[in-house]
Amino acid sequence: EGIESRLKRPRRMNDERHLNEPSGMSSIFSPQGKPIGGSSTFPLTSLLKMQAHRYMLINCAAVKPFTDEFRDHIRKSTKGRRPPTSDLERTVDREFSDSFPKQVMNDYEPIITYTISTDLKFLARGPAPNARRFIAYNINGFKFRVLSRDQGLKTQNSGVFLTSDTFYVSSSADKSARQAD
């Protein structure tokens, strides 16, 4: 006790939100970190919007029962032959983002009979047409800045690192999907 170590050292950047701050966010994605300075709004292209929606759906724990059921539905619809894992994951990646809103919004008989929360309905609609970008952001005790803000400084910290579990296929001819970080 009383000994300062790397594990006990206080964080360099205060990135924790105050409990009395209204978040206005979904309970699925809790807000993390704090923006530094003002933000600017920019429109998302249709490609970016589609990619963001796919990423959110595939990596959201609340949607996992739906993706599992969609995989089972694909396996059953292949009429006796079992599709390779790479084909199955490619189909999930391409088609699930179109199927999920139909399931959640009850456009047809849903594959899964779950009680649909309001958060899942908002998630099914996809991202907003506009996004915000910040010049700097504090998260996990680190400050990340855009490259233009780093110019002229002695130390630079503009890299962002993201890990996720995903299936990896090296090319369209590759039939063996591997799980990777």
MIDOSE-1310 file (N, C-alpha, C; in nm, 2 decimals, decimal comma, always signed):
residues 181
egie	+0,08/-0,12/+0,00/+0,00/+0,00/+0,00/+0,09/+0,12/+0,00; +0,04/+0,23/-0,07/+0,12/+0,35/-0,07/+0,22/+0,34/-0,18; +0,24/+0,23/-0,25/+0,34/+0,22/-0,35/+0,27/+0,24/-0,49; +0,33/+0,33/-0,56/+0,27/+0,36/-0,69/+0,33/+0,27/-0,80
srlk	+0,24/+0,20/-0,87/+0,28/+0,11/-0,97/+0,21/+0,15/-1,10; +0,25/+0,09/-1,21/+0,18/+0,12/-1,34/+0,03/+0,09/-1,33; +0,00/-0,02/-1,26/-0,14/-0,06/-1,25/-0,23/+0,03/-1,16; -0,16/+0,09/-1,06/-0,24/+0,18/-0,97/-0,23/+0,33/-1,01
rprr	-0,15/+0,36/-1,10/-0,13/+0,50/-1,15/-0,26/+0,55/-1,20; -0,29/+0,68/-1,16/-0,41/+0,74/-1,22/-0,40/+0,76/-1,37; -0,51/+0,76/-1,44/-0,51/+0,78/-1,58/-0,45/+0,92/-1,61; -0,39/+0,94/-1,73/-0,33/+1,06/-1,77/-0,44/+1,16/-1,82
mnde	-0,54/+1,10/-1,89/-0,65/+1,18/-1,95/-0,78/+1,14/-1,88; -0,85/+1,24/-1,84/-0,98/+1,22/-1,78/-1,08/+1,20/-1,89; -1,13/+1,08/-1,91/-1,22/+1,05/-2,02/-1,35/+0,99/-1,97; -1,37/+1,00/-1,84/-1,50/+0,94/-1,79/-1,61/+1,04/-1,79
rhln	-1,73/+1,00/-1,83/-1,84/+1,09/-1,83/-1,90/+1,11/-1,69; -1,95/+1,22/-1,66/-2,02/+1,25/-1,54/-2,15/+1,18/-1,54; -2,19/+1,13/-1,42/-2,32/+1,05/-1,41/-2,44/+1,15/-1,44; -2,43/+1,28/-1,41/-2,54/+1,36/-1,42/-2,55/+1,42/-1,57
epsg	-2,46/+1,39/-1,65/-2,46/+1,43/-1,79/-2,57/+1,35/-1,87; -2,66/+1,41/-1,94/-2,76/+1,34/-2,02/-2,69/+1,28/-2,14; -2,70/+1,15/-2,16/-2,63/+1,09/-2,27/-2,72/+1,09/-2,40; -2,85/+1,06/-2,38/-2,94/+1,05/-2,50/-2,90/+0,93/-2,59
mssi	-2,82/+0,84/-2,54/-2,77/+0,73/-2,62/-2,85/+0,61/-2,59; -2,83/+0,51/-2,68/-2,90/+0,38/-2,66/-2,83/+0,31/-2,55; -2,90/+0,21/-2,49/-2,84/+0,13/-2,39/-2,75/+0,02/-2,45; -2,77/+0,00/-2,58/-2,68/-0,10/-2,65/-2,54/-0,05/-2,66
fspq	-2,52/+0,07/-2,70/-2,39/+0,13/-2,71/-2,37/+0,24/-2,61; -2,30/+0,20/-2,50/-2,28/+0,30/-2,40/-2,17/+0,40/-2,45; -2,19/+0,53/-2,41/-2,09/+0,63/-2,46/-1,95/+0,60/-2,39; -1,85/+0,61/-2,46/-1,71/+0,59/-2,40/-1,63/+0,71/-2,45
gkpi	-1,54/+0,75/-2,36/-1,45/+0,86/-2,39/-1,52/+1,00/-2,39; -1,44/+1,10/-2,42/-1,49/+1,24/-2,43/-1,42/+1,31/-2,54; -1,51/+1,38/-2,62/-1,45/+1,46/-2,73/-1,38/+1,58/-2,67; -1,28/+1,63/-2,74/-1,21/+1,75/-2,71/-1,24/+1,85/-2,81
ggss	-1,28/+1,97/-2,77/-1,32/+2,07/-2,87/-1,45/+2,05/-2,94; -1,47/+2,13/-3,04/-1,60/+2,12/-3,11/-1,60/+2,01/-3,21; -1,71/+1,99/-3,27/-1,72/+1,88/-3,37/-1,77/+1,94/-3,50; -1,75/+1,88/-3,61/-1,80/+1,92/-3,74/-1,88/+1,80/-3,80
tfpl	-1,99/+1,84/-3,86/-2,08/+1,74/-3,92/-2,05/+1,72/-4,07; -2,05/+1,59/-4,11/-2,03/+1,56/-4,25/-2,13/+1,46/-4,30; -2,16/+1,46/-4,43/-2,26/+1,36/-4,47/-2,19/+1,22/-4,50; -2,25/+1,11/-4,47/-2,20/+0,98/-4,50/-2,24/+0,94/-4,64
tsll	-2,15/+0,89/-4,71/-2,18/+0,83/-4,85/-2,26/+0,71/-4,83; -2,33/+0,66/-4,93/-2,41/+0,54/-4,92/-2,32/+0,42/-4,89; -2,19/+0,42/-4,94/-2,10/+0,31/-4,91/-2,06/+0,31/-4,76; -2,02/+0,42/-4,71/-1,99/+0,43/-4,57/-2,10/+0,40/-4,48
kmqa	-2,22/+0,44/-4,52/-2,34/+0,41/-4,44/-2,37/+0,26/-4,43; -2,35/+0,20/-4,55/-2,37/+0,05/-4,55/-2,27/-0,02/-4,47; -2,14/+0,02/-4,48/-2,03/-0,04/-4,41/-2,05/-0,02/-4,26; -2,09/+0,09/-4,22/-2,11/+0,12/-4,07/-2,23/+0,04/-4,02
hrym	-2,33/+0,02/-4,10/-2,45/-0,06/-4,05/-2,41/-0,20/-4,04; -2,34/-0,26/-4,14/-2,29/-0,40/-4,13/-2,21/-0,42/-4,01; -2,11/-0,33/-3,99/-2,02/-0,34/-3,88/-2,10/-0,34/-3,74; -2,19/-0,25/-3,73/-2,27/-0,25/-3,60/-2,35/-0,38/-3,58
linc	-2,41/-0,42/-3,69/-2,50/-0,54/-3,68/-2,42/-0,67/-3,65; -2,31/-0,68/-3,71/-2,22/-0,81/-3,70/-2,16/-0,81/-3,56; -2,12/-0,69/-3,50/-2,04/-0,68/-3,38/-2,13/-0,64/-3,26; -2,26/-0,64/-3,27/-2,34/-0,60/-3,16/-2,39/-0,73/-3,09
aavk	-2,37/-0,74/-2,96/-2,41/-0,86/-2,88/-2,56/-0,88/-2,88; -2,64/-0,77/-2,88/-2,78/-0,78/-2,88/-2,84/-0,84/-3,01; -2,76/-0,83/-3,12/-2,81/-0,88/-3,25/-2,76/-1,02/-3,27; -2,67/-1,07/-3,19/-2,62/-1,21/-3,21/-2,72/-1,32/-3,23
pftd	-2,83/-1,32/-3,15/-2,93/-1,42/-3,17/-2,99/-1,42/-3,31; -3,00/-1,30/-3,37/-3,06/-1,28/-3,50/-2,96/-1,33/-3,61; -2,83/-1,30/-3,59/-2,73/-1,35/-3,68/-2,71/-1,50/-3,68; -2,72/-1,55/-3,56/-2,72/-1,70/-3,55/-2,83/-1,77/-3,62
efrd	-2,95/-1,71/-3,60/-3,07/-1,76/-3,66/-3,06/-1,75/-3,81; -3,01/-1,64/-3,86/-2,99/-1,62/-4,00/-2,89/-1,72/-4,06; -2,78/-1,75/-3,99/-2,69/-1,85/-4,04/-2,76/-1,99/-4,05; -2,84/-2,02/-3,94/-2,92/-2,15/-3,95/-3,01/-2,15/-4,06
hirk	-3,08/-2,04/-4,09/-3,17/-2,03/-4,20/-3,10/-2,05/-4,33; -2,98/-2,00/-4,35/-2,90/-2,02/-4,47/-2,86/-2,17/-4,48; -2,82/-2,23/-4,37/-2,78/-2,37/-4,38/-2,90/-2,46/-4,42; -3,02/-2,43/-4,36/-3,13/-2,51/-4,39/-3,18/-2,49/-4,54
stkg	-3,16/-2,37/-4,59/-3,21/-2,34/-4,73/-3,12/-2,39/-4,84; -3,00/-2,45/-4,80/-2,91/-2,50/-4,91/-2,94/-2,64/-4,96; -3,05/-2,69/-4,92/-3,11/-2,82/-4,97/-3,01/-2,94/-4,97; -2,97/-2,98/-4,85/-2,90/-3,10/-4,83/-2,75/-3,08/-4,83
rrpp	-2,69/-2,98/-4,90/-2,55/-2,96/-4,90/-2,51/-2,86/-4,80; -2,40/-2,88/-4,73/-2,36/-2,78/-4,63/-2,27/-2,68/-4,69; -2,30/-2,55/-4,68/-2,21/-2,45/-4,75/-2,08/-2,43/-4,67; -1,97/-2,41/-4,74/-1,85/-2,38/-4,67/-1,86/-2,26/-4,58
tsdl	-1,78/-2,26/-4,48/-1,79/-2,15/-4,38/-1,76/-2,01/-4,45; -1,67/-2,01/-4,54/-1,64/-1,88/-4,61/-1,76/-1,83/-4,69; -1,83/-1,92/-4,76/-1,95/-1,88/-4,83/-2,06/-1,84/-4,73; -2,08/-1,91/-4,62/-2,18/-1,87/-4,52/-2,15/-1,74/-4,47
ertv	-2,03/-1,71/-4,43/-1,99/-1,58/-4,37/-2,01/-1,47/-4,47; -1,97/-1,49/-4,60/-1,99/-1,39/-4,70/-2,13/-1,36/-4,72; -2,22/-1,46/-4,72/-2,36/-1,44/-4,73/-2,42/-1,36/-4,62; -2,37/-1,39/-4,50/-2,42/-1,32/-4,38/-2,38/-1,17/-4,39
dref	-2,25/-1,15/-4,43/-2,20/-1,01/-4,44/-2,28/-0,93/-4,55; -2,31/-1,00/-4,66/-2,38/-0,92/-4,77/-2,53/-0,91/-4,74; -2,60/-1,01/-4,69/-2,74/-1,01/-4,69/-2,81/-0,98/-4,55; -2,73/-1,00/-4,44/-2,80/-0,99/-4,31/-2,84/-0,84/-4,29
sdsf	-2,77/-0,74/-4,33/-2,81/-0,61/-4,31/-2,94/-0,57/-4,38; -2,97/-0,64/-4,49/-3,10/-0,62/-4,55/-3,21/-0,70/-4,49; -3,18/-0,82/-4,43/-3,28/-0,91/-4,37/-3,32/-0,86/-4,23; -3,22/-0,81/-4,16/-3,25/-0,77/-4,02/-3,36/-0,66/-4,00
pkqv	-3,36/-0,56/-4,08/-3,47/-0,46/-4,06/-3,61/-0,52/-4,09; -3,61/-0,61/-4,19/-3,74/-0,68/-4,22/-3,79/-0,76/-4,10; -3,69/-0,83/-4,04/-3,73/-0,91/-3,92/-3,78/-0,82/-3,81; -3,71/-0,72/-3,78/-3,74/-0,63/-3,66/-3,86/-0,55/-3,69
mndy	-3,88/-0,50/-3,81/-4,00/-0,41/-3,83/-4,12/-0,49/-3,87; -4,11/-0,63/-3,87/-4,22/-0,72/-3,89/-4,28/-0,70/-4,03; -4,20/-0,68/-4,13/-4,25/-0,67/-4,27/-4,30/-0,81/-4,32; -4,25/-0,92/-4,26/-4,29/-1,05/-4,29/-4,28/-1,13/-4,16
epii	-4,33/-1,25/-4,17/-4,32/-1,34/-4,05/-4,17/-1,35/-4,00; -4,14/-1,30/-3,88/-4,00/-1,31/-3,84/-3,95/-1,45/-3,81; -3,82/-1,47/-3,84/-3,76/-1,60/-3,82/-3,75/-1,63/-3,67; -3,73/-1,52/-3,59/-3,71/-1,54/-3,45/-3,83/-1,47/-3,38
tyti	-3,88/-1,54/-3,28/-3,99/-1,48/-3,21/-3,94/-1,42/-3,08; -3,87/-1,31/-3,08/-3,82/-1,24/-2,96/-3,90/-1,11/-2,94; -3,90/-1,06/-2,83/-3,96/-0,93/-2,80/-3,86/-0,83/-2,85; -3,90/-0,75/-2,94/-3,81/-0,65/-3,01/-3,80/-0,52/-2,92
stdl	-3,69/-0,49/-2,88/-3,67/-0,36/-2,80/-3,67/-0,24/-2,90; -3,69/-0,13/-2,84/-3,68/+0,00/-2,91/-3,54/+0,02/-2,97; -3,44/-0,02/-2,89/-3,30/+0,00/-2,93/-3,28/-0,09/-3,06; -3,33/-0,21/-3,07/-3,31/-0,29/-3,19/-3,38/-0,23/-3,31
kfla	-3,49/-0,17/-3,28/-3,57/-0,11/-3,40/-3,49/+0,01/-3,45; -3,43/+0,09/-3,36/-3,34/+0,20/-3,41/-3,22/+0,15/-3,48; -3,16/+0,04/-3,43/-3,04/-0,02/-3,49/-3,08/-0,08/-3,63; -3,20/-0,13/-3,65/-3,24/-0,18/-3,78/-3,25/-0,07/-3,88
rgpa	-3,28/+0,05/-3,84/-3,29/+0,16/-3,94/-3,16/+0,20/-4,00; -3,05/+0,17/-3,93/-2,92/+0,21/-3,98/-2,87/+0,34/-3,93; -2,75/+0,38/-3,97/-2,69/+0,50/-3,92/-2,76/+0,62/-3,97; -2,75/+0,73/-3,90/-2,80/+0,86/-3,95/-2,73/+0,90/-4,08
pnar	-2,79/+0,99/-4,16/-2,72/+1,03/-4,28/-2,60/+1,12/-4,26; -2,58/+1,17/-4,14/-2,47/+1,26/-4,11/-2,39/+1,20/-3,99; -2,26/+1,23/-3,98/-2,18/+1,19/-3,87/-2,10/+1,31/-3,82; -2,04/+1,29/-3,70/-1,96/+1,40/-3,64/-1,82/+1,36/-3,64
rfia	-1,73/+1,45/-3,66/-1,59/+1,42/-3,65/-1,53/+1,53/-3,55; -1,43/+1,48/-3,47/-1,37/+1,56/-3,37/-1,22/+1,58/-3,40; -1,16/+1,69/-3,35/-1,02/+1,71/-3,37/-0,94/+1,63/-3,28; -0,99/+1,60/-3,16/-0,92/+1,52/-3,06/-1,03/+1,45/-2,97
ynin	-0,99/+1,33/-2,92/-1,08/+1,25/-2,84/-1,00/+1,18/-2,73; -1,05/+1,18/-2,61/-0,99/+1,11/-2,50/-1,06/+0,98/-2,48; -0,99/+0,87/-2,48/-1,06/+0,74/-2,45/-0,95/+0,64/-2,39; -0,99/+0,57/-2,29/-0,90/+0,47/-2,22/-0,77/+0,53/-2,17
gfkf	-0,78/+0,66/-2,13/-0,66/+0,72/-2,08/-0,56/+0,78/-2,18; -0,60/+0,78/-2,31/-0,52/+0,83/-2,41/-0,59/+0,94/-2,49; -0,51/+1,03/-2,54/-0,57/+1,14/-2,63/-0,53/+1,11/-2,77; -0,63/+1,10/-2,86/-0,61/+1,08/-3,00/-0,64/+1,21/-3,07
rvls	-0,55/+1,26/-3,16/-0,57/+1,38/-3,24/-0,56/+1,35/-3,39; -0,62/+1,44/-3,47/-0,61/+1,42/-3,61/-0,47/+1,47/-3,65; -0,42/+1,43/-3,77/-0,28/+1,46/-3,81/-0,26/+1,60/-3,82; -0,35/+1,68/-3,87/-0,33/+1,83/-3,88/-0,31/+1,89/-3,74
rdqg	-0,36/+1,84/-3,64/-0,34/+1,89/-3,51/-0,21/+1,85/-3,45; -0,16/+1,74/-3,49/-0,03/+1,69/-3,44/+0,09/+1,76/-3,51; +0,07/+1,83/-3,62/+0,18/+1,89/-3,69/+0,24/+2,01/-3,60; +0,37/+2,01/-3,58/+0,44/+2,11/-3,50/+0,45/+2,06/-3,36
lktq	+0,40/+1,95/-3,32/+0,41/+1,91/-3,18/+0,53/+1,81/-3,17; +0,59/+1,80/-3,05/+0,71/+1,71/-3,04/+0,66/+1,57/-3,03; +0,55/+1,54/-2,97/+0,50/+1,40/-2,96/+0,37/+1,40/-3,04; +0,35/+1,28/-3,11/+0,24/+1,27/-3,20/+0,16/+1,14/-3,16
nsgv	+0,03/+1,15/-3,16/-0,05/+1,04/-3,12/-0,18/+1,05/-3,21; -0,18/+1,01/-3,33/-0,30/+1,02/-3,41/-0,35/+0,88/-3,46; -0,29/+0,77/-3,41/-0,33/+0,64/-3,45/-0,45/+0,59/-3,37; -0,54/+0,52/-3,44/-0,65/+0,46/-3,37/-0,64/+0,31/-3,40
flts	-0,66/+0,23/-3,30/-0,64/+0,08/-3,31/-0,77/+0,02/-3,27; -0,82/-0,07/-3,35/-0,95/-0,14/-3,32/-0,93/-0,29/-3,34; -0,97/-0,37/-3,24/-0,97/-0,52/-3,26/-1,11/-0,57/-3,25; -1,13/-0,67/-3,33/-1,27/-0,74/-3,33/-1,25/-0,88/-3,38
dtfy	-1,33/-0,97/-3,34/-1,33/-1,10/-3,39/-1,41/-1,10/-3,52; -1,35/-1,15/-3,63/-1,42/-1,16/-3,75/-1,37/-1,28/-3,84; -1,45/-1,32/-3,93/-1,40/-1,42/-4,02/-1,33/-1,36/-4,14; -1,21/-1,42/-4,17/-1,12/-1,36/-4,27/-1,11/-1,45/-4,39
vsss	-1,13/-1,40/-4,51/-1,12/-1,47/-4,63/-1,02/-1,39/-4,72; -0,91/-1,45/-4,76/-0,81/-1,38/-4,83/-0,85/-1,33/-4,97; -0,93/-1,41/-5,04/-0,97/-1,37/-5,17/-1,10/-1,44/-5,20; -1,16/-1,41/-5,32/-1,29/-1,48/-5,35/-1,27/-1,62/-5,39
adks	-1,15/-1,66/-5,42/-1,12/-1,80/-5,45/-1,09/-1,88/-5,33; -1,06/-1,82/-5,22/-1,03/-1,89/-5,09/-1,15/-1,95/-5,03; -1,15/-2,08/-5,01/-1,27/-2,15/-4,96/-1,26/-2,18/-4,81; -1,15/-2,14/-4,75/-1,13/-2,17/-4,60/-1,13/-2,04/-4,52
arqa	-1,24/-2,00/-4,46/-1,25/-1,88/-4,38/-1,18/-1,91/-4,24; -1,11/-1,81/-4,19/-1,04/-1,83/-4,07/-1,09/-1,72/-3,98; -1,10/-1,75/-3,85/-1,14/-1,64/-3,75/-1,01/-1,57/-3,71; -1,02/-1,44/-3,71/-0,90/-1,36/-3,68/-0,94/-1,24/-3,60
d	-0,84/-1,17/-3,54/-0,87/-1,05/-3,46/-0,84/-0,93/-3,55
